[in-house]
Each structure stands twice: as structure tokens, then as C-alpha cells.
Amino acid sequence: MQCFFFQICFLLFAVLYIVSYFIITRYKRKADEQEDEDAIVNRISLFLSTFTLAVSAGAVLLLPFSIISNEILLSFPQNYYIQWLNGSLIHGLWNLASLFSNLCLFVLMPFAFFFLESEGFAGLKKGIRARILETLVMLILLALLILGIVWVASALIDNDAASMESLYDLWEFYLPYLYSCISLMGCLLLLLCTPVGLSRMFTVMGQLLVKPTILEDLDEQMYIITLEEEAIQRRLNGMSSTVEYQTVELERELERVKSKKTNLERRKKASAWERNLVYPAVMILLLTETSISVLLVALNILYLLVDETAMPKGSGGPGIGNASLSTFGFVGAALEIILIFYLMVSSVVGFYSLRFFENFTPRKDDTTMTKIIGNCVSILVLSSALPVMSRTLGITRFDLLGDFGRFNWLGNFYIVLSYNLLFAIVTTLCLVRKFTSAVREELLKALGLDKLHLSNNPRDSETKPSANGHQKTL
């Protein structure tokens, strides 16, 4: 049975690792002619980053896999072909996800970063061994620094005798406490990113899909954008190469115009079904999912006020395959899985939409290994906190298994209640701001305040000086 468990885990992880490898190599900057030593270092960092991204994907799939497994076992309790799908397997996957998350966060990713930046100590022979030695020394110093910070923080927060004695227990106190703090930071980051991503998803899908052409003349817009492109091209051809600054500005303007022309050509080629049916259906689906998420959080707030078992660190559930955790059975479980994936995608979109992380966005074939490592760490923190956030917000009633359910702050009523309230309020405000932005823009124009640039609406960027110096709105 133990051998079969490792076979299942190895097969699942192998699939995730292959997918993660193709994703990273798609964005990784193509290596120039490098020395053998640098090539080996980059290759090792690439493998460690791929491993971390695979662990992140496993952490994302952990809760949906557990929910669907519970419903399958409940529907087919005596089926021979699903006997391998049992509570022992699911508990083991949760423990492995927690173990590998800690390993990647505290060991592998710091090692990959320091190994990539290391050159070896002065006076030693240059090579892989010297760089490994420097990396190990940096890891030891970093571990001492982090343990010292945790020791001081624990001593200041809990000053009783029992807590002081536990400070000397490294394995039973330090690591769980440290990972509990990291989990709380990840949940706070999700609290910041997810509401922004939920409102940003409408803009992203609007850029990917073809919008309906209502009261628009695409032929006229194509004619105008073609004239603008030709005017900029003539200015570039007649400009001296010595005026470097103006040349760069015109090249950027030309790229912007070509991008708009490509979008207009795509809209002209799109079928009537794609324009008039797909876009409204997707927008309605996004609005429905967001509204259901906010409604579930509001209901969870009421449950927290009247029922102690609604706490994430409440009593244990009935066990895997014994009872359905959703009121609507399999349909409710499927809805929970869809909402969990939707929240994860929204959190990633919101993470890269924040101004602080805008330059952190990976670019195809032009992302350095240092930036890839940073992105993998960020995705790992978000994905590890996703099951905790989903259970805290009441998106699902599936109890957190393994080390995920042992975080100290999950038993604090005020932290959990505040988290739910903040999520509901911030998400509602982001959506209200999103859907009232058009009305706000028209009011500013009517009052003559649009020249003060009081709004950050991305549509403002569509009104720019054209090549002949006149204002033109497309």
C-alpha cells in the first residue's frame, strides 16, 4: 500500500513538473554564449525553480482534488476501480504539499538565488565548489537571522514560562510558528490581490475577447488608424538619426498604433456569434462568480457570529467519503471547485496588476533567472495560502488537513472575522469603482475637471496626440 501511494504521488508530480518546465522555459531568457560554469549554475537554478512551481501547482490542486474525491467516494463507495482513492492518500498528499512547500520556501529557493549570485570567496579557486561553499555560508547566516527574529518576536508576544521553554524547541515550535507567520502573510497578500484581481478580470477578458460593435464604424476607424500609421512612418523616414530621443518616441508611438490596428483587424474578422454572444456571456459569468463569492463570504460572517464550528480551526469533519460537505451535493462541490480556481486566477492577475509588482511580470523569452525565482516564490506563497483563504472565507467547508490546519491564528475569532469583513468590503468597493468608472469620467468631463487627470482609468491613454499634433480619440 505504501509503495502504491508513492507511485500515485510520483505520477502526479511528474505531470506537474513537466508542465511547469514548459511554462518556465517559455518565459526564460534565451541563454547567450556562456561559460560552462554559468551554464551549470543556470541549469540548476532552472530545475529548482521548476520544482517549486510544480509544488505550487500541487498546492492549488490540493483542495479541489480533495473535494471531488470526497464526492466520488460518497457516490461510489464500493467501486473496485476507485479503491486507491481513500482518506490515507488524501492526508498523505496534504502532508507532502506542506513539507515540500516548506522545503522550497526555506531551502531550495534561497539556495537557487544565492547560488545564482555567488562568485566564490576571495582567495579560493573559482569554480562550482567555491560557489556552493559561499551559498551554504549565506544560507546558514540567513537561517540564524530568521531564527533570531522569530525568537525575539515570540519572546515579546508570549512572555509566560511555558512559552519561554518552548523557545528552545526548534522542530516543534520554531518551524510551525515560522510557517504559520508565512501563511498569515500569504493570506494577507491574497486579501490585497484577490479583490483587485476580481475587478481586473473584466478588463483582461475584455482584451482577450472581441467586443460587440454597437454604433461603431470599424471601416472608418481602420481608415483613420492607417493614415496615422503612414504619417508616423513618413516622419520616421524623414527624420535624422541624430535626433535619438524623438526617434525612440516615434517608434513607440508606431508600435502603439500597429497594436491598435491589429486589434481592429481582429474585430473585423470575428464572426457575429463571437462578437455578440461570447463576450456578453463571459462578462455575465464573471459577474455571477464574483457575486456568489461575495455572497458566500457574507453568509460565512453570519455563521461565524452564531456558530463556533464555522471557524477554520473548528472540530474535525466526518472524514473522507462519509458525508457531503456541500448542501447541493455534487453540484455544490463543482461550484466550490470553480470558485477556488477563479479566486486563484484572480489573485495572480491582481498580484501583477499592483503597481509595486508591475515590473515583476514575466515576459516571453526575456525573463532573467533572478526574476523567475522571485515569481516562483510569490506564486508558492499565494498557492500555499489559497486552501487556508478558501476555508477561512467559507468558500468550502472542507477542513484543512495536515499542517495546514495547525496554524495558530486560525483559532483567533477576531482575526478570522476581520479577514472576512475586509474581503467583502474591499471586493465590493473594487467592483463598484470598476462599474462606475465610466459615469465618473463623464461627470469629470461635464464639470471640466478631466484636464486635472483625477482618474487613473486606462481609457485615458487612448486619447493621445497624433502624429500631426492634434488630439484624436479612437
C-alpha positions in Angstrom: 0.0 0.0 0.0 2.8 2.4 0.8 4.5 1.6 -2.5 1.3 2.3 -4.3 0.9 5.7 -2.5 4.4 6.8 -3.7 3.6 5.7 -7.3 0.5 7.8 -7.3 2.4 10.8 -5.9 5.3 10.4 -8.3 2.9 10.2 -11.3 1.0 13.3 -10.3 4.2 15.3 -9.5 5.8 14.2 -12.8 3.0 15.6 -14.8 3.1 18.9 -12.8 6.9 19.1 -13.2 6.7 18.7 -17.0 4.0 21.3 -17.3 6.0 23.7 -15.1 9.2 23.1 -17.1 7.5 24.2 -20.3 6.0 27.2 -18.7 9.3 28.5 -17.3 11.3 27.8 -20.5 8.6 29.8 -22.4 9.4 32.9 -20.3 13.1 32.3 -19.5 15.6 34.5 -21.4 17.4 32.5 -24.1 20.9 31.9 -22.9 23.6 33.7 -24.7 27.1 32.2 -25.2 28.1 31.5 -21.6 30.9 29.7 -19.9 30.3 26.2 -18.8 30.2 27.2 -15.1 27.5 29.8 -15.6 25.5 27.4 -17.8 25.6 24.7 -15.0 24.5 27.3 -12.4 21.6 28.5 -14.5 20.6 24.9 -15.2 20.5 24.0 -11.5 18.5 27.2 -10.7 16.1 26.3 -13.5 15.5 22.8 -12.1 14.9 24.2 -8.6 12.5 26.8 -9.9 10.6 24.2 -11.9 10.3 22.0 -8.8 9.0 25.0 -6.8 6.4 25.9 -9.5 5.3 22.2 -9.6 4.8 22.3 -5.8 2.8 25.5 -6.2 0.5 23.8 -8.8 0.1 20.9 -6.4 -0.9 23.2 -3.6 -3.5 24.8 -5.9 -5.0 21.4 -6.9 -4.9 20.1 -3.3 -8.3 21.4 -2.1 -10.2 20.8 -5.4 -8.8 17.3 -5.6 -9.9 16.5 -2.0 -13.4 17.9 -2.6 -14.0 15.9 -5.8 -12.5 12.8 -4.2 -14.9 13.1 -1.3 -17.9 13.3 -3.6 -16.7 10.4 -5.8 -16.2 8.2 -2.7 -19.6 9.1 -1.4 -21.3 8.4 -4.8 -19.4 5.1 -5.5 -18.4 3.6 -2.1 -18.0 0.0 -3.3 -16.5 0.6 -6.7 -13.3 -1.5 -7.2 -11.6 0.9 -9.6 -11.6 3.8 -7.1 -10.4 1.9 -4.0 -7.0 3.6 -4.4 -8.8 7.0 -3.8 -9.1 6.9 0.1 -8.5 9.1 3.1 -5.0 7.9 3.6 -4.0 9.1 0.1 -5.5 12.5 0.6 -4.0 13.0 4.0 -0.6 12.0 2.6 -0.9 14.5 -0.2 -1.7 17.3 2.2 1.3 16.4 4.3 3.6 16.2 1.3 2.4 19.5 0.0 3.1 21.1 3.4 6.6 19.5 3.6 7.6 20.5 0.0 6.2 24.0 0.4 8.5 24.5 3.5 11.4 22.9 1.7 11.1 25.2 -1.3 10.4 28.3 0.6 13.1 28.0 3.2 15.8 25.9 1.4 15.6 25.5 -2.3 14.6 29.0 -3.4 17.2 30.8 -1.2 19.8 28.3 -2.4 18.9 29.0 -6.0 19.1 32.7 -5.5 22.4 32.8 -3.6 23.9 30.2 -5.9 23.0 32.3 -8.9 24.5 35.4 -7.4 27.6 33.8 -5.9 31.1 34.0 -7.2 33.1 32.3 -4.6 35.1 33.7 -1.7 38.2 35.7 -2.4 41.4 33.6 -2.2 39.7 30.4 -3.2 39.9 28.7 -6.5 37.0 29.7 -8.7 34.5 27.0 -9.7 31.3 25.3 -8.7 32.6 24.1 -5.4 33.6 27.7 -4.3 30.1 29.0 -5.3 28.4 26.1 -3.4 30.5 26.9 -0.3 29.6 30.6 -0.4 25.9 29.7 -0.9 25.9 27.4 2.1 27.5 30.0 4.3 24.9 32.6 3.2 22.1 30.1 3.9 23.4 29.4 7.4 23.7 33.2 8.1 20.1 33.7 6.8 18.8 30.9 8.9 20.4 32.3 12.0 19.0 35.7 11.2 15.4 34.4 10.7 15.5 32.2 13.8 16.8 35.1 15.8 13.9 37.4 14.6 11.3 34.6 15.4 12.9 34.0 18.8 12.7 37.7 19.8 9.2 38.1 18.4 8.0 35.0 20.3 9.6 36.2 23.5 7.9 39.6 23.2 4.4 38.3 22.3 4.2 35.3 24.7 6.2 36.1 27.9 4.9 33.3 30.1 7.1 30.5 31.4 5.6 27.8 29.1 6.2 29.9 26.0 9.8 30.7 27.1 10.5 27.0 27.5 9.2 26.2 24.0 11.6 28.8 22.5 14.3 26.2 22.8 12.4 23.6 20.8 13.5 24.0 17.2 11.4 21.4 15.4 8.2 21.5 17.4 8.0 25.3 17.9 10.2 27.3 15.6 9.3 25.8 12.2 5.5 25.6 12.8 5.4 29.1 14.2 7.5 30.4 11.3 5.4 28.7 8.7 2.3 30.0 10.5 3.6 33.5 10.1 4.4 32.9 6.4 0.8 31.6 5.9 -0.7 34.6 7.5 1.4 36.9 5.3 0.3 34.9 2.3 -3.3 35.2 3.3 -2.9 39.0 3.8 -1.3 39.2 0.3 -4.3 37.3 -1.1 -6.6 39.7 0.7 -4.8 42.5 -1.1 -4.5 40.9 -4.6 -7.8 39.0 -4.9 -10.3 41.9 -4.8 -8.1 43.8 -7.2 -7.9 40.8 -9.5 -11.7 40.2 -9.3 -12.3 43.7 -10.8 -9.3 43.5 -13.1 -10.6 40.2 -14.7 -13.3 42.1 -16.6 -10.6 44.2 -18.3 -8.4 41.3 -19.0 -11.2 39.2 -20.6 -12.3 42.3 -22.5 -8.8 42.5 -24.0 -8.8 38.8 -24.9 -12.3 38.7 -26.4 -13.9 40.6 -29.2 -16.3 43.2 -28.0 -19.7 43.8 -29.8 -19.7 46.6 -32.4 -22.5 48.8 -31.2 -22.8 52.2 -33.0 -19.2 51.8 -34.3 -17.9 52.0 -37.8 -14.8 49.7 -38.0 -14.0 50.7 -41.5 -13.8 54.4 -40.6 -11.6 53.5 -37.6 -9.3 51.4 -39.8 -9.0 54.3 -42.3 -8.0 56.7 -39.5 -5.5 54.4 -37.9 -4.0 53.6 -41.3 -3.5 57.3 -42.0 -1.9 57.8 -38.6 0.4 54.9 -39.2 1.5 56.3 -42.5 2.1 59.7 -41.1 4.3 58.4 -38.3 6.2 56.2 -40.8 6.9 59.3 -43.0 8.2 61.3 -40.1 10.5 58.4 -39.1 11.8 58.1 -42.7 12.5 61.8 -43.0 14.0 62.3 -39.5 17.7 62.5 -39.0 19.3 59.6 -37.0 21.0 62.2 -34.7 17.7 63.1 -33.0 17.7 59.9 -31.0 15.1 60.9 -28.4 12.4 61.8 -30.9 13.1 58.7 -32.9 12.6 56.5 -29.9 9.3 58.3 -29.1 8.0 57.9 -32.6 8.9 54.2 -32.7 6.9 53.7 -29.5 4.0 55.6 -31.0 4.2 53.5 -34.1 4.2 50.3 -32.1 1.1 51.5 -30.2 -0.7 52.4 -33.5 0.2 49.0 -35.0 -1.2 47.3 -32.0 -4.5 49.1 -32.3 -4.6 48.3 -36.0 -4.1 44.6 -35.2 -7.0 44.7 -32.7 -9.3 46.4 -35.2 -8.4 43.8 -37.9 -9.2 41.1 -35.4 -12.6 42.7 -34.6 -13.4 42.9 -38.3 -12.6 39.3 -38.9 -14.6 38.0 -35.9 -17.9 36.3 -36.6 -21.2 37.7 -35.4 -21.6 34.9 -32.8 -18.2 35.7 -31.3 -18.9 39.4 -31.1 -22.5 39.3 -29.9 -22.7 36.1 -27.8 -19.4 35.1 -26.4 -18.4 38.4 -24.9 -21.7 39.1 -23.0 -21.8 35.5 -21.8 -18.3 35.7 -20.4 -18.9 39.0 -18.7 -22.1 37.7 -17.1 -20.3 34.6 -16.0 -17.5 36.6 -14.3 -20.1 38.9 -12.6 -22.0 35.8 -11.4 -18.9 34.1 -10.0 -17.8 37.3 -8.2 -21.3 37.9 -6.8 -21.5 34.3 -5.5 -18.1 34.7 -3.8 -19.1 37.8 -2.0 -22.4 36.2 -1.0 -20.7 33.2 0.4 -18.3 35.4 2.4 -21.3 37.3 3.8 -23.0 34.1 4.8 -19.8 32.9 6.4 -19.7 36.1 8.5 -23.2 35.3 9.8 -22.1 31.7 10.6 -19.1 32.9 12.5 -21.3 35.1 14.7 -23.7 32.3 15.6 -21.8 29.0 15.3 -18.3 28.2 16.7 -17.8 25.3 14.3 -17.6 27.7 11.4 -14.1 28.6 12.5 -11.4 27.2 10.2 -9.8 25.6 13.2 -13.0 24.0 14.4 -14.0 20.4 15.0 -12.8 17.8 12.6 -15.2 16.8 9.8 -16.9 13.4 9.4 -13.9 12.1 7.3 -13.2 11.5 3.7 -16.1 9.8 1.8 -18.5 9.7 4.8 -20.7 12.8 4.1 -21.0 15.5 1.6 -19.7 18.9 2.8 -21.9 20.8 0.3 -25.6 21.4 0.7 -26.2 20.8 -3.0 -24.1 17.7 -3.2 -22.0 17.1 -6.3 -23.3 20.3 -8.0 -22.3 22.4 -4.9 -18.9 20.7 -4.9 -18.3 21.5 -8.5 -19.3 25.2 -7.8 -16.8 25.3 -4.9 -14.0 24.0 -7.2 -14.8 26.6 -9.9 -14.8 29.4 -7.3 -11.5 28.2 -5.9 -9.8 28.2 -9.3 -11.4 31.6 -10.1 -10.0 33.1 -6.9 -6.6 31.8 -7.6 -6.5 33.2 -11.2 -7.9 36.5 -9.9 -5.2 36.6 -7.2 -2.5 36.1 -9.7 -4.0 38.8 -12.0 -4.3 41.1 -9.1 -0.8 40.4 -8.0 0.7 41.5 -11.3 -1.8 44.5 -11.5 -0.5 46.1 -8.3 1.9 49.0 -9.0 4.5 47.6 -6.7 4.7 44.3 -8.8 4.2 45.7 -12.3 7.8 45.4 -13.3 7.8 41.9 -11.8 5.6 40.5 -14.7 7.5 37.8 -16.7 7.9 38.4 -20.4 8.1 35.8 -23.1 11.8 34.8 -23.8 13.0 37.8 -21.9 12.9 37.0 -18.2 16.1 36.6 -16.1 16.6 33.7 -13.8 16.5 36.0 -10.8 13.1 37.3 -11.8 11.9 33.8 -12.4 13.0 32.8 -8.9 11.1 35.7 -7.4 8.0 34.9 -9.4 8.2 31.2 -8.3 8.4 32.3 -4.6 5.5 34.6 -5.0 3.3 32.0 -6.7 4.3 29.5 -4.0 3.2 31.8 -1.2 -0.1 32.6 -2.9 -0.8 28.9 -3.7 0.1 27.7 -0.3 -2.3 30.3 1.3 -5.1 29.5 -1.1 -6.6 26.5 0.8 -6.4 28.5 4.0 -8.1 31.5 2.5 -10.8 29.4 0.9 -11.6 27.7 4.2 -11.4 31.0 6.1 -13.8 32.8 3.8 -16.3 29.9 3.8 -15.9 29.1 0.1 -15.7 25.5 1.1 -16.5 23.6 4.3 -13.7 21.0 3.7 -11.5 21.0 6.8 -7.8 21.8 6.4 -5.7 18.6 6.7 -2.2 18.1 7.8 -0.1 21.1 8.9 -2.4 23.5 7.1 -5.0 23.2 9.9 -2.5 23.7 12.7 -1.8 27.4 12.2 -2.2 29.4 15.5 -4.1 32.3 14.0 -6.9 30.2 12.6 -8.3 29.8 16.1 -8.4 33.5 16.7 -12.1 34.6 16.2 -11.2 38.3 15.7 -8.6 37.7 13.1 -10.9 35.4 11.1 -13.9 37.7 11.4 -11.9 40.8 10.4 -10.4 38.9 7.4 -13.9 38.0 6.1 -15.2 41.6 6.7 -12.2 43.2 4.9 -12.5 40.8 1.9 -16.2 41.5 1.5 -15.8 45.3 1.8 -12.7 45.6 -0.4 -14.1 43.4 -3.1 -17.4 45.3 -3.1 -15.6 48.7 -3.3 -13.4 47.5 -6.2 -16.4 46.3 -8.2 -18.3 49.5 -7.5 -15.3 51.5 -8.6 -14.9 49.3 -11.7 -18.5 49.7 -12.9 -18.9 53.4 -12.0 -15.7 54.5 -13.7 -17.5 55.4 -17.0 -20.1 57.5 -15.2 -17.3 59.2 -13.2 -15.4 60.0 -16.3 -18.4 61.6 -17.9 -19.1 63.7 -14.8 -15.5 64.9 -14.8 -15.7 65.9 -18.4 -19.0 67.7 -17.8 -17.5 69.7 -14.9 -14.4 70.5 -16.9 -12.1 68.6 -14.4 -10.9 66.0 -16.9 -7.7 68.0 -17.6 -6.7 67.6 -14.0 -6.1 63.8 -14.5 -8.0 62.9 -11.4 -8.7 59.4 -12.8 -6.4 56.5 -13.5 -8.8 54.9 -16.0 -6.8 53.1 -18.7 -9.1 54.6 -21.3 -7.4 57.9 -20.8 -4.4 56.6 -22.5 -6.4 56.1 -25.7 -6.6 59.9 -26.1 -3.1 61.0 -27.2 -1.6 63.5 -29.6 -1.4 62.1 -33.1 1.5 62.4 -35.5 0.3 65.8 -36.7 -0.1 67.2 -33.2 -3.9 67.2 -33.0 -5.9 65.4 -30.4 -7.6 62.3 -31.7 -9.8 59.8 -29.8 -10.2 56.4 -31.3 
